[in-house]
Amino acid sequence: MRCTQHKRDYTGPCNWCGKKLCEMCIAKQEGRRYYCEHCAVSLVPYSQRTPRPAFVVKPAVVQVQTAEIPSAKRRFVLGKDGYYELK
């Protein structure tokens, strides 16, 4: 039988997914148990994995400028050009 990727004689199947592996495809070997690269990475215990960098969202600094509001009521008025104007 042949390896699925390299078309070489296969050594054995992946113990997790069953993919046919040659000597070049074996990423991890435990005795007579063989693992392909994809399965070897996913089967590593969580404590031994390298942590991914944390995604930190920094809040945007917003500066609010306050303006004095006159005591008279301001309102929007429809102008001659069809746009509203604040008066």
C-alpha positions in Angstrom: 0.0 0.0 0.0 1.0 3.6 -0.6 1.1 6.8 1.4 -1.7 9.2 0.5 0.7 12.2 0.1 4.1 11.0 -1.0 3.1 7.8 -2.9 5.7 5.8 -0.9 5.2 2.5 0.9 3.3 3.3 4.1 4.5 2.4 7.5 1.1 2.4 9.3 -2.1 4.4 9.7 -2.5 7.4 11.9 -3.8 6.2 15.2 -6.4 9.0 15.4 -7.7 9.7 11.9 -6.7 6.5 10.0 -4.7 8.3 7.3 -2.0 6.1 5.6 1.4 7.4 6.7 4.9 6.8 5.3 8.1 7.6 7.2 8.1 11.2 6.0 4.4 11.8 7.1 4.9 10.6 10.7 4.9 13.7 12.9 4.7 11.9 16.3 5.4 8.3 17.2 4.7 6.6 20.5 5.9 3.0 20.3 3.8 1.6 17.4 1.3 4.4 17.4 1.8 6.9 14.6 0.2 10.3 14.3 0.0 12.6 11.2 0.9 16.3 11.6 -2.6 17.5 12.0 -3.6 15.0 14.7 -0.2 15.3 16.6 -0.8 19.1 17.0 -4.4 18.7 18.1 -3.7 15.9 20.6 -1.0 17.7 22.6 -2.2 18.3 26.1 -3.5 21.9 26.7 -0.9 22.6 29.4 2.0 21.9 26.9 0.6 24.1 24.2 2.1 27.5 23.6 -0.5 30.2 24.5 -1.7 32.4 21.8 -1.2 36.1 22.3 -4.1 37.8 24.0 -6.3 40.0 21.9 -6.7 43.2 23.8 -9.1 45.9 22.7 -8.0 49.2 24.0 -10.9 51.6 24.6 -10.7 54.7 22.5 -10.1 57.9 24.4 -13.0 60.2 23.7 -12.8 63.8 24.8 -16.2 65.5 25.1 -16.2 69.2 24.5 -19.0 71.0 26.2 -20.4 74.1 24.7 -22.6 76.6 26.5 -26.2 76.3 25.5 -28.0 79.6 25.3 -31.1 80.0 27.4 -33.2 80.5 24.3 -34.7 77.4 22.7 -32.9 76.4 19.6 -34.7 74.5 16.9 -34.4 73.2 13.3 -36.0 75.3 10.6 -36.5 74.2 7.0 -34.4 76.6 4.9 -35.0 77.9 1.3 -32.7 75.2 -0.1 -34.6 72.3 1.5 -32.1 71.6 4.2 -32.7 72.0 7.9 -30.9 74.8 9.7 -30.4 75.2 13.4 -31.7 78.5 14.6 
